[in-house]
Amino acid sequence: MNGIFMTLLAIAFVTILAGLILSLRIRSRQKGEIDHGVNQKIKENPIMLNPIIWSYVLFAALIIMLLWFFKQYYQVPF
């Protein structure tokens, strides 16, 4: 793997990690009951059923797949 590929991968990882940490900090600052009218299954699994966390996971997977695609099919020098 070349330096540009690793640099792009590191930037994507740091961006996703920073967003995740900031999201969890904001959630930990919220006081009291914030789940009014929410399904019981979502209350039991707040992390796994959180759409924000899923968006970070899916965005990271998309970026990694796009990097792999460009490297394989277009011979991009990273």
C-alpha positions as CSV (number, residue, x, y, z in Angstrom):
1,M,0.0,0.0,0.0
2,N,1.2,3.4,-1.0
3,G,1.5,6.5,1.2
4,I,-1.4,8.3,-0.4
5,F,-3.8,5.4,0.3
6,M,-2.7,5.1,3.9
7,T,-3.1,8.9,4.3
8,L,-6.6,8.9,2.9
9,L,-7.5,5.9,5.1
10,A,-6.1,7.6,8.2
11,I,-8.0,10.9,7.5
12,A,-11.3,8.9,7.0
13,F,-10.6,7.0,10.2
14,V,-9.8,10.1,12.3
15,T,-12.9,11.9,10.9
16,I,-15.2,9.0,11.7
17,L,-13.7,8.6,15.2
18,A,-14.0,12.3,16.0
19,G,-17.6,12.3,15.0
20,L,-18.4,9.3,17.0
21,I,-16.7,10.7,20.1
22,L,-18.5,14.0,19.8
23,S,-21.8,12.2,19.3
24,L,-21.3,10.1,22.4
25,R,-20.2,13.2,24.4
26,I,-23.4,15.1,23.5
27,R,-25.5,12.1,24.4
28,S,-23.8,11.8,27.8
29,R,-24.5,15.4,28.6
30,Q,-28.2,15.1,28.1
31,K,-30.0,14.8,31.5
32,G,-33.3,13.1,32.2
33,E,-35.6,11.1,30.1
34,I,-35.0,11.7,26.4
35,D,-36.8,8.7,25.0
36,H,-40.4,9.8,25.1
37,G,-42.5,7.7,22.8
38,V,-39.7,5.5,21.6
39,N,-40.1,1.8,21.0
40,Q,-39.0,-0.5,23.9
41,K,-36.4,-2.3,21.7
42,I,-34.7,0.9,20.9
43,K,-34.6,1.8,24.6
44,E,-33.0,-1.5,25.4
45,N,-30.3,-1.2,22.6
46,P,-29.5,2.5,22.3
47,I,-26.1,2.1,20.6
48,M,-26.9,-0.6,18.1
49,L,-30.2,0.9,17.0
50,N,-28.9,4.5,16.8
51,P,-29.1,5.8,13.3
52,I,-26.2,8.2,13.8
53,I,-23.8,5.4,14.6
54,W,-25.1,3.4,11.7
55,S,-24.5,6.3,9.4
56,Y,-20.8,6.5,10.6
57,V,-20.4,2.7,10.0
58,L,-22.0,2.8,6.6
59,F,-20.0,5.9,5.5
60,A,-16.7,4.3,6.6
61,A,-17.6,1.1,4.7
62,L,-18.5,3.2,1.6
63,I,-15.2,5.1,1.7
64,I,-13.2,1.9,2.1
65,M,-15.1,0.3,-0.8
66,L,-14.6,3.3,-3.0
67,L,-10.8,3.4,-2.3
68,W,-10.6,-0.3,-3.1
69,F,-12.6,0.1,-6.3
70,F,-10.4,2.9,-7.6
71,K,-7.3,1.1,-6.7
72,Q,-8.4,-2.1,-8.4
73,Y,-10.0,-0.9,-11.6
74,Y,-8.4,2.5,-12.4
75,Q,-4.9,1.8,-11.2
76,V,-4.9,4.9,-9.1
77,P,-1.4,5.3,-7.6
78,F,-2.5,5.0,-4.0
